[in-house]
Amino acid sequence: MRKTIFVLLMLSVSAAANAVQLKIATLAPANSEWAQAMQAGAKEIGERTDARVQIKFRFSQVEGSDETVIRKMRIGSLQGGVFTPSAVHDLYRDINLYGLPLVFNSYDEANYVRARMDQTLIDGLDQAGYVSFGFAATGFAMLMSNVPIRNLDDIKGKKVWVPQGDPISYRTMQALGVTPQTHPLADVYVGLQTKLFDVVPVSPIGAIVMQWHTKVKYLTDIPLVYTYGFMIIDKRAFTKISAPDQAIVREVMTRIYSKFDKKNVVDDAKAKQALFDSGIERVVPDKDAFEKIRRVLAESNRKMAAEGVVSEDLFNKMMHYLDEYRKANHSEAGNDDAAAPNST
């Protein structure tokens, strides 16, 4: 009997020693709904693999900025992270494709394109050395500000924040006649408080989660940028997992991200209304002003694709599918619904 217990104990110790542990960093607070869902996923993976795969999340930016997390992934002290596209532009440029400004009018348009192109981007991440499990929409970024922004003249001369290391946002603001202020995400709240920034592009969900909405007065209601998040795991670490266990990790995490993707659309609409309920004033540019902004940014997008900021081939495919959707649904780039990103 004692011998049997000893053997089982030794097998347990051996299994723990041979387990693959994936440490994954994220900005999400540990008590957030997202964190709870990911913790549940990690628990399910551990149970279904008999603890051969152990996922440990590092919440609330304890591992540092996105740049720091990527550096730690390169040296192996972290195996993965949760990011927005701009954070990993240097790892795989085309992950920013959907985030070009004023490409999509609605979630329906984005979903049509994504159904045809998501796998291409996931494969591109894989070729760059990173495993992903799909993308979760996080809303349309809009301009939030302390002065109303109704047209191009209103934004000129303003101090507009863009994420550090994000060439697309930087070029976009330059196209609008603005000299962008590049700072890490962590600087924005204080920057709004100290008047370092007048304007920030952010989704309603993001504004509430990061409490930026407490430091602004206006929201310009146009779907400036389609935003989304995703997890990546270093392929070198992932391939240490056996093929059957890899399949379990992929199944669980893909299911979770699919749920996030659907739920966030509903949450975005609620967050937007919550901003208005809190006293933030809605600003809607008139049609002529909006069309002028759209034309300027469409030209900027084409130039960025031609210059290789994103793949010109993939950009053209995206615009082809978008045109295909609009023709089938009798809509166009400049229709009256363009300022209603939450329409479905």
N, C-alpha and C positions, 0 to 999 in steps of 0.2 A: 504494500500500500504506500509506504513512504517512498519507495523507489518510483512508483507511478507518479506521485505528486511531484517528486524531484524532476522527473523527465518532462512533465507538463510545464513546470516552472521554467526549466531551461529552454523549452520550445518557445514559451511566451517571451522570454528575454531575448532569444535569438530573433524572433519575429519583429520585436520592437527595434532591435538594433539594425535590422535590414529594411525597416520602413523608409519610404521616401517622404520627406517632410517638405512641404511647400509653404514658405513664408511669403505672404502677399500683403502689400501695403495699400492703404486707401485713405483719402481725406475724410471719408464718411465717419460721423460720430458713432461711437460704439453702441449707443442706445437708439440709433435710427432704424427705421423699418428696413432699409436696405441691408444694414449690418445684421439684423436679426435673420433675414432671409438667407444671407450668405453663410451665417453660422449654422443654420439648419442644414444647408447644403453640404457644408464641411462634415457635419455629424453624419449625414446619410452616406457620404462617400466613405468615411471611416468605418461605418458599420458594414457596408456592402463589400468592402475590400478586406474585412477582418483586420483593420488598422494598418494594412500595408501602405495605404496612402493617408497621410495626415496633413491637413491644411490648417495653417495658423494665420489668422488675419491680424494685421497691425493697423488699428483704427486711428482716426483723429490726427493724422499727420505726424504721428510720433516718430516716423522714419524720415521726416523732413520733406522738402519740396519735391516736385515731380523730377526735377533734374537730379536731386540727391538719390531718389529712389532708383532711377535708371542707372546711375553710377553704381549703386549697391547691387543691382541685378547683374551688372557686368562682372563684378568681382565675386559674385556668388553668395553674398550675405543675405540677399533677398532673391527669391525665385520669380516673383511676379508683382504686378501692381495694377491698380484700376486708374484709368486715365481718360482724359478728353483728347480729341484728335490733335490739337495744337501741341500738346505735351510730347508727342512722339513723332513729330514731323521729321526729325532727323533720322529716325529709325526706319520709317516707311512713309514717304511723302504723300502717296495717294490716299492715305487714311483720311486726309482732309477734304476729299473730293466733295462729299455731301455738304460740307461746311462752307463752301463758297457762298458769298452773300447774295441774297435775293434770287436764289435758284428756284426754290420751291414756294408755292403759294399756300400749300396746305399739307396736312398729314397724308391725305389720299395720294397726292402727287409723289410725296417722298416714299410712301409704301410701294407704289407701283414701280418706281425706279429701284428701290432696294430689293424687291423680289427678284430682280434681274441682275443685280450687281453686287449684293452683299457677299456672295461666295467668292467673287473675284477679289474683293478687298481682304477677306479672311485668308485666301490663298496667298495674297501678296504679303501679308504679315508672316505667314508660315515660311515663305521663301526668304524673308528677312531674318528668320530665326526665332519667331514668336508664335505661340499657340494662343488662339482666341476662341471665344464661344458665342460670338454674335454681338450685336450692337443694341443698346437700349436708348431710344429717343429720350431726351430730357427737356424738350420744349423748343420753342423758337426764341432765340435771343432777340431782345428789343433794346432800344436806347432808353436808359433810365437816367434822369438828369435833375439838376436843380434849377434849370431854366427850360421853358418849353421849346422843343425842337420840332418845327413844322416843315422846314425846307432846308436846302443846302446853305442858304445864307445864315440861318440860325446856328448851324453847327460850326461854321468857320470861326477860327480864333478861340474855340473852346478847348479845354484840356480834357482829352479823351483817353481813357485807359485802354490799353490792349495788353494781352498776356505776353510776358517775356518769352522770347524765342518763337513767336507766332508770326511768320512772314505774311500769311494771308490776311490776318487782321490788320497788320501794319500797312500793307499795300492798299487794303480797302479804305482805311481812313485817309491815306494820302490821296487816293482817287477822289475822296469827298472834300479835299482841300483842307485837311486837318493835319497838324503835326502830332502824331500819337505819342502818348506817354507810356513807355514800356516798363512794367513793374511786375513782380511775382504776384500771384493770386492773393497771397497772405497779406499784401500791403494795401489792398483795395479798401477795406473797411476804414482803416485809419486815414487813408488818402481822401476818402469822401468827407470824413469828419474834419480834416484839416484843410479842406479846399484844394488839395493837390490835384484832384480830378473834378471836372464839372459833369462829365458824362461817362457812363459805363454801359457797354453792351452785355446783357445778361438775360437768361430766361427767367420767367416768374418763379419757377421752382428754385433755381439757383439763388435768386435775390432773397428769397425768404430763408432758405437754409443757411445762407451766409450772413443774414441780417443786414444786407446792404439797403434793403427797402426802407430801413429806419433813417437813412441819411439822404434820401432823395425825395423829390416832390412830384415828378412827372414821368409818365411812361409814353413813349411814342409808339403807337400801336401799329407797327408794320413787322412782318415776319423777316427780320433782317438776316438771321442766320439760323439754320436748322442745327440743333445741338444734340450730341449723343455721347454716350460713354461706353466703355468696354474694359474687360480684363485681358491682360496678356501675361503669359507665363513663358519664361525662357525655355526654348526648345531643348537645350542641353539638359535641363533639369527634368522636363516632362518625359523625355525618352528614357529616363532611368526607371520609369514606371512600366510594368508589364503591359503588353497589348490589351489583355482583357480588362485590366484596371484602368488603363487609359480610356477605354470605351465607357466605363462607368463615370469617370470624371467628366468626360465630354457630354454624356447624356444628362447628368444632373445639372451642370453649369449652363448648358444650352437651354434647358427647360427653364431655369431661373431667369436667365436673361430675356427669354421670350416673354415671360410674365412681366418683367420690368418694362419691356418695350410697350406692351399693351396698357399697363396700368399707368405709366407715366403720362400718356396722352390725356387720360382723365384727370390726373393730378395736376397737369399743367393748366388746364381750364379752370380748375378750382383755385389754383395758386394765383392766376391772373385776376380772378374775381376778388380774391382775398386782398390783393394789393389795392384795388379800387375801394373796397370796403374800409381799408385802413386809412383812406384819405388821399392816396396818390391820385393825381389828376390824369385822365386819359387824354392824349393828344393824337389827333388823326390828321395827317397831311392831306391837303386837297389832291384831287386826282392828277392835276398837272404837275404839282410838286413831287408827288410819288413817282410819276412816270419819268421825270427828269432824273431822280435818284436811281431808278431802275436802269435807265439807259447808261448812265455813268458807270454803274457797277457791272453791267453786262459787258461793257467794253473792257473794264479792268479784269474781269474773269477770263475773257478771251486772251488778253495779253499775258496773264499769269500762266495759262495753259501753254501758250506758244513759247514762253520762256522756260518751261519745264518746272515751274513751281509745283504743278501736278501734271500727270501724264496727259498730253494733248489727246491721245487716242481714247483714254478713258473718259476725259471730259466730253469729247464728241459723242461717245456712246451714251453718256448720261443725258446729254441734251437731246439726242435722238429719241430716247425712251420718253423723255419729258414731252417732247413734241408729239410723239405717238399717243400718249395719254390725253393730252389736251385736244387733239383732233377728235379722238374717240368720244370725249366728253364735252365737246363744243365749248372748251374754255381756252384761254390764251394767257400769255405772260402778263398782260396788263389789264386783266379783268377787274371788276369791282370787288371781287371776293379776295383780292390779293392781300388786303389788310386784315383778313380774318383767318389767322393760321390755325385756329382751333376748329374750323369747319371740317366736317367729315363726310 
